[in-house]
Structures are given as structure tokens and as C-alpha cells.
Amino acid sequence: MEKYAFISYSSKNQQTADAVRQAFKKEGIPCWMAPYDIPPGSKYAFVINDALEGCSCVVLLLSKESQESNFVTIEVDRAITYEKPIIPMQLDDLKLNSGFRFYLGSSQIIAVHDINTEAENFKRVLDGVRHYVGYQEKLSQESMAEDSLKKTEKTDKETETASQESEETGSNEDTDGSYDEDLEQDNAESFGINGIHTFTWAGGTRYVGEWKNNQCHGKGKMFYSNGAVFEGNYVHHKKEGQGKLTFADGSGYEGEWKDDKKNGHGRYTFADGSSYEGEWKDDKMNGYGRHTFSNGVIYEGDWVSGVRTGQGKLIYPEGSVYEGGFLNNKRSGQGKLTYKDGSVLEGEWKDDKPV
């Protein structure tokens, strides 16, 4: 049965509740909230009661209005009856009435004035919910190994090969997971896993390394269920800094990462033996780089969003060399082709041919 968080709120705080629900969904956190999750034609009281009984925790949007709401009061009472953890989000400055002092007397109340996944206190709420619900892992776009890399090579009469482009698709593991505490005792702050732990997701992906507030944070090693392995640095569950990603087919990338993508300088080795070393931006070859193709052709020069565009040089195995402009992987603009015997073809190029 899927774990989920029940969101309890006053209809007078509908806009805020909708923002919380959207943030949870964006972060991959399963949640239940009326009226969206109530089937048409069903009886509210029965469905809400069942949802409370089946949830893993209750996120209470605590406000002056929710304290005055009979429905919210009933939901909180039912949550306590069903022994559900309650995570109170205080939306405004208020004083707890006697009933809520009774209900929440031992609960930590988190003041949240900005429903923003980058806001520190809302992050604490997210961490707390993940602690009870689990974490729907957001793997990087490289998570599908062979399927993530599509290559195209074209050969003309001068044996030029087009650049290799990589299309990467993401993959989500199941929500449920488990972690082992045999490496270091948890020193959780409020909620979440901290320290060094091993965590295995239901889909088979396993992470061994440092955690902070329920997220991979620091040095670690991720063993993906498809055979890929990443070893390097994480910041808030995203690859950041230096790291090495190796796929099951032997291809892989080693270099700089930012925001879970290849950014900066790095080297990618393809399964066929070809390689690219140079600058990257958002998972694409971008800037200056050198690509050595499997047929021996070498390109050195400018790249824009994964294609040869700008100034560059093509070095062919038989000794010919082209230097000049490129556009969308084709020779374009002013360029000079020097053949092995020393003869030269110089002038304007368009669509890979001299004009």
C-alpha cells in the first residue's frame, strides 16, 4: 500500500493548501487532500476518515481559521485516535486555543510563511514528511544507461563523422525504501536521516554515503538498479562538484557536475570507444572541446548545445585537415581543407560542401 501524507486545512486557507499540495507533488511526495482526492458521488465523511486511517502522517496547516474549523478539529482528533504523526505548519502568528494546546502540546510546530521548496522552514516540513512517507528518488537524467545515450554517425567522402548526441531520460524508483544504521548512528535534527547510511529503494537502487536531513548530501556512491554507478559529491540529493558516472555498457562521464547535470569540464567515454573531453553545460557539450570518434576522426573546437557550431578543426585519419566554420555539425562559412598531398581547397562552405 502506498504511503502518503494527509493534508488537513481550513477552506479559508485554500490557496496556501493548494500551494503545499503542488510543492509535495513536485518533490515526489505522495499526498492526499480534499476535495481533489475524493471520488465523485462519494460521502465526504467516510472517504476522509478512511484517508486518515490509511495515511502515514498528517500535515496540519495551522492558522486562526483552522483552529476555528470543526472539520479540521475532527481530523486532528481522528489522527490522534489512529496514532498518526502530526506535522503542524504554522501559517500565521497565533495563540493556540485550549483544544489545540491539548492536541499539539508535545508536537514541534514549524512556522512557515513561504511555501517555497528553497525556504529553510518549508524544507524542514518536507524532510519531516519524507521521514514518514519515504522518498521518491529523483534520479538524474543519466539513469537509464544504454537507452539514455543515442548516437548518430554520418560519413561523407572525406570520412567525416557527425557529433554524438546524448538524450537522457529520468527514472523514478518506488517510494518505499529502507536504510541500515550499521555505519553510524543517526543524529537526526528534528526529522530525517543524518550521518553515514546505506539506503535501498524498493526499485533496487542503493545509496551508500553521507546524508543530511533525509537527503544524500556529501560524499557517496549510488548503485542504480540498471547497473549504472555514480560516485562523487551530492548536495541536497543532487550531483554537485566532482563525480564519476559509469554505465553498465562501459560508457561513462567523469568531471564536474552542477544541479544534477554535467556542467563544467569533463570527459565522456562512449561504449564504442569514442570520447569527448571539454566543456559541458546542462548535460550537453558546450564550449570548447575535443571529440575523438570511433572511426579515427578528431574534432577540436566550439560546441553549442551538443552540436559543432563556431570555429573548429577536423582531423581525418588519412591526413586531411579542415579548419574553419561549423554550423549544426556541418562545415559552414569560411574554411580551408588541406589534403594529405598538400593541396588546399579554401573558400566558402555551406551544408558541408564548398560553394
C-alpha positions in Angstrom: 0.0 0.0 0.0 1.4 3.4 -1.0 2.4 5.7 1.8 1.1 9.2 1.7 0.7 12.4 3.8 -2.8 13.7 4.7 -3.1 17.5 4.4 -5.5 19.0 6.9 -6.5 22.6 6.4 -9.3 25.2 6.5 -11.1 26.0 3.3 -10.3 29.7 4.1 -6.6 28.8 3.5 -7.4 27.0 0.2 -4.7 28.9 -1.8 -2.0 28.0 0.7 -3.1 24.4 0.8 -3.0 24.2 -3.0 0.5 25.5 -3.0 1.6 23.0 -0.4 0.0 20.2 -2.4 1.7 21.3 -5.6 5.0 21.5 -3.8 4.7 18.0 -2.4 3.9 16.6 -5.8 6.8 18.5 -7.4 9.1 16.9 -4.8 7.7 13.5 -5.4 5.9 13.2 -2.1 2.6 11.3 -2.3 -0.2 13.2 -0.6 -4.0 13.2 0.0 -6.1 16.3 0.1 -9.8 17.1 -0.1 -11.6 17.8 -2.3 -9.2 16.7 -5.1 -8.8 13.1 -3.9 -12.5 12.4 -3.1 -14.2 10.4 -5.8 -17.3 11.9 -7.3 -20.5 10.8 -5.7 -18.9 9.5 -2.5 -19.6 10.6 1.0 -17.0 13.0 2.3 -17.0 11.8 5.9 -16.4 8.2 5.0 -13.7 8.9 2.5 -11.9 11.4 4.7 -12.0 9.0 7.7 -10.5 6.2 5.5 -7.8 8.5 4.2 -6.8 9.5 7.7 -6.7 5.9 8.9 -4.6 4.9 5.9 -2.1 7.8 5.9 1.4 7.8 7.2 1.3 11.2 8.7 -0.8 14.3 8.9 0.4 17.8 7.7 -1.7 20.3 9.6 -1.9 23.8 8.2 -2.2 25.6 11.5 -3.9 29.0 11.3 -6.5 31.1 13.1 -9.0 29.7 10.6 -8.1 26.1 11.0 -8.4 26.4 14.8 -12.0 27.6 14.3 -12.8 24.9 11.8 -14.9 22.0 13.1 -13.7 19.8 10.2 -10.0 20.4 11.0 -10.6 19.8 14.7 -12.3 16.4 13.9 -9.4 15.5 11.5 -6.8 16.2 14.2 -8.8 14.2 16.7 -9.1 11.3 14.3 -5.3 11.5 13.6 -4.5 11.2 17.3 -7.0 8.3 17.7 -5.3 6.5 14.8 -1.9 7.3 16.3 -0.8 9.2 13.3 2.2 11.6 13.5 1.2 15.2 13.1 3.5 17.8 11.5 2.0 21.3 12.3 2.8 24.1 9.8 2.1 27.4 11.4 0.9 29.8 8.7 0.5 33.0 10.8 1.1 34.5 14.2 -1.4 32.9 16.5 -2.1 31.6 20.0 -3.2 28.1 20.3 -6.7 27.7 21.8 -7.2 25.2 24.6 -8.3 22.4 22.3 -5.2 22.6 20.0 -2.9 23.1 23.0 -4.3 19.7 24.2 -3.8 18.1 20.7 -0.4 19.6 19.9 1.1 20.0 23.3 4.0 17.7 22.6 4.4 18.4 18.8 7.1 20.6 17.3 5.3 23.4 15.4 7.2 24.8 12.4 6.5 28.4 11.3 6.2 28.5 7.5 5.4 31.8 5.9 6.7 31.0 2.4 5.6 27.9 0.5 8.9 27.6 -1.3 11.0 24.4 -1.6 14.1 26.6 -1.1 12.8 28.2 2.1 14.6 26.7 5.2 11.5 26.0 7.3 9.5 24.5 4.5 12.4 22.3 3.8 12.1 21.0 7.4 8.5 20.2 6.7 9.4 18.3 3.5 12.1 16.4 5.4 9.6 15.5 8.2 7.1 14.2 5.7 9.7 12.2 3.9 10.7 10.7 7.2 7.3 9.1 7.5 6.2 8.7 3.9 9.5 7.8 2.3 11.4 9.5 -0.5 10.5 9.1 -4.2 14.0 9.2 -5.6 14.7 11.7 -8.3 17.4 10.1 -10.4 19.4 12.2 -12.7 18.7 12.0 -16.5 21.5 9.5 -16.9 19.6 6.8 -15.0 18.7 4.6 -18.0 22.2 3.6 -19.2 22.1 2.4 -22.8 18.7 3.9 -23.6 19.9 7.3 -22.3 22.5 7.6 -25.0 21.6 7.9 -28.7 24.4 8.3 -31.1 24.4 9.3 -34.8 27.4 9.0 -37.1 27.4 10.0 -40.7 30.3 9.5 -43.1 30.9 11.6 -46.2 33.5 11.0 -48.9 36.1 12.6 -46.6 35.1 10.2 -43.8 33.7 12.9 -41.5 31.5 11.7 -38.7 28.8 13.8 -37.2 28.9 14.5 -33.5 27.5 12.2 -30.9 24.4 13.5 -29.1 23.1 12.2 -25.8 19.4 12.1 -25.0 19.0 11.2 -21.3 15.8 10.2 -19.7 15.0 10.2 -16.0 13.7 7.4 -13.9 11.9 7.3 -10.5 12.2 4.5 -8.0 9.3 3.4 -5.8 8.5 5.4 -2.7 9.2 2.8 -0.1 12.7 2.0 1.0 14.9 1.1 3.9 18.2 2.1 5.4 20.7 0.4 7.5 22.2 2.1 10.6 25.3 -0.1 10.9 27.7 2.5 9.7 26.9 5.4 12.0 24.2 6.2 14.5 21.6 8.7 13.3 22.0 12.1 14.8 18.7 13.5 13.3 17.8 17.1 13.7 14.1 17.3 14.2 13.3 14.9 11.4 15.3 12.9 8.8 18.3 10.8 8.3 21.8 12.3 9.0 25.3 10.9 9.1 26.6 7.9 7.0 24.0 5.4 6.0 23.1 2.8 3.4 19.6 3.3 1.9 18.0 0.9 -0.6 14.9 2.0 -2.6 12.2 -0.5 -3.4 13.2 -0.5 -7.1 16.6 -1.8 -6.2 18.7 1.4 -6.4 21.1 1.7 -3.4 23.0 4.6 -1.9 25.9 4.4 0.5 27.3 7.6 1.9 26.6 10.8 3.7 23.1 12.2 4.5 21.7 15.4 5.8 18.1 15.9 6.7 16.9 12.9 4.8 18.8 13.7 1.6 22.0 12.4 0.0 24.4 15.2 1.0 28.2 14.9 0.9 30.4 12.0 -0.4 28.5 9.0 -1.6 28.0 6.2 -4.1 24.8 5.4 -5.9 24.2 2.0 -7.4 21.3 2.3 -9.8 19.0 -0.7 -10.5 20.0 -0.7 -14.2 23.7 -1.3 -13.4 24.9 2.3 -13.6 27.1 3.6 -10.7 27.8 7.2 -9.6 30.5 8.0 -7.2 31.1 11.6 -6.1 29.6 14.5 -4.3 25.9 15.3 -3.6 24.3 18.5 -2.4 20.6 18.1 -1.4 20.2 14.9 -3.3 21.7 16.3 -6.5 25.2 15.6 -8.0 27.4 18.6 -7.4 31.1 19.1 -7.8 33.4 16.2 -8.9 31.9 12.9 -9.7 32.1 9.8 -11.9 29.1 8.1 -13.6 29.7 4.7 -15.2 27.1 2.8 -17.2 26.6 -1.0 -17.5 27.8 -0.9 -21.1 31.2 0.6 -20.1 30.4 4.2 -21.2 30.6 6.9 -18.6 31.4 10.5 -17.6 34.0 11.8 -15.2 34.2 15.5 -14.3 32.3 18.4 -12.9 28.6 18.4 -12.0 26.1 21.1 -11.0 22.4 20.8 -10.2 22.5 17.1 -11.0 23.8 17.7 -14.6 27.1 17.7 -16.3 28.4 21.3 -16.0 32.0 22.4 -16.3 34.9 20.4 -17.6 34.6 16.7 -18.0 35.3 13.6 -20.1 32.7 11.3 -21.6 33.7 7.9 -22.9 31.2 6.2 -25.2 30.6 2.4 -25.4 32.1 2.3 -28.9 35.4 3.7 -27.7 34.9 7.3 -28.9 35.3 10.1 -26.4 34.7 13.8 -25.7 36.7 15.9 -23.4 35.9 19.6 -22.8 33.2 21.9 -21.5 29.7 20.9 -20.7 26.5 22.9 -19.9 23.3 21.3 -18.6 24.3 17.8 -19.8 25.3 18.9 -23.3 28.7 19.5 -24.9 29.0 23.3 -24.8 32.1 25.5 -25.2 35.5 24.2 -26.3 36.0 20.5 -26.6 37.8 17.6 -28.4 35.8 14.7 -29.7 37.6 11.6 -30.9 35.2 9.4 -33.0 35.4 5.6 -33.2 36.5 5.8 -36.9 39.5 8.0 -36.0 38.2 11.4 -37.0 39.0 14.1 -34.4 37.2 17.4 -33.9 38.6 20.2 -31.9 36.7 23.4 -31.5 33.4 25.1 -30.4 30.2 23.3 -29.4 26.8 24.8 -28.7 24.1 22.6 -27.1 25.7 19.4 -28.2 26.5 20.2 -31.8 29.5 21.6 -33.6 28.9 25.3 -34.1 31.5 28.0 -34.3 35.2 27.7 -35.2 36.9 24.3 -35.2 39.2 21.8 -36.8 38.5 18.3 -38.2 41.5 15.9 -38.5 40.9 12.9 -40.7 42.7 9.6 -40.3 44.2 9.7 -43.8 45.9 13.0 -43.0 43.5 15.7 -44.4 42.6 18.6 -42.1 39.7 21.1 -42.3 39.9 24.4 -40.3 37.1 26.9 -40.3 33.4 27.5 -39.5 30.8 25.0 -38.5 27.0 25.2 -38.1 24.9 22.4 -36.7 27.6 19.8 -37.2 28.3 20.8 -40.8 31.2 22.8 -42.3 29.8 26.3 -42.9 31.2 29.7 -43.6 34.9 30.3 -44.4 37.0 27.2 -44.2 40.1 25.6 -45.5 40.6 21.9 -46.3 44.2 20.7 -46.6 44.6 17.3 -48.2 47.3 14.8 -47.4 49.3 15.6 -50.6 49.4 19.3 -49.6 46.8 20.6 -52.0 44.3 23.2 -50.5 40.6 23.9 -51.0 39.8 27.2 -49.4 36.7 29.4 -49.6 33.0 29.4 -48.5 31.3 26.3 -47.3 27.6 25.5 -46.9 25.8 22.3 -45.7 29.2 20.5 -45.5 30.1 21.3 -49.1 32.3 24.0 -50.8 30.2 26.7 -52.5 
